Amino acid sequence: MADVKYYDVILKPVITEKSMDAMGDKKYTFLVHPEANKSQIKEAVEKMFEGTKVVKVNTLNQDGKKKRRGMTVGRTAKTKKAVVWLSEDSKDIEIFSGL
């Protein structure tokens, strides 16, 4: 496994209707490094966003979609998502506040 630092773990936030509705319950969704584990994701969120306290992390791996161009068949890149649950006394994550 590659040496993944905390600033390499979180790639970008996932902004969908479902993830925006979950923010009311202090659940935030991120695309993360495919080799990152739950403890690395928890550490990255707590270090990158001051005042946050992570209670729970759920992860899911998504395989790439099949794509065709003529007779050639390939796949898009596989991704990993993480849903991070914050505690009730935790601060909100600021990047989502203006959305």
Protein Blocks (a to p, Z undefined) as FASTA:
>chain_A
ZZddfklmpmbdcddfklmmmmmnopacddddfkbcfklmmmmmmmmmghiacfbdcddd
dddddddehjbccdddddddddddddfkbccdfklmmZZ
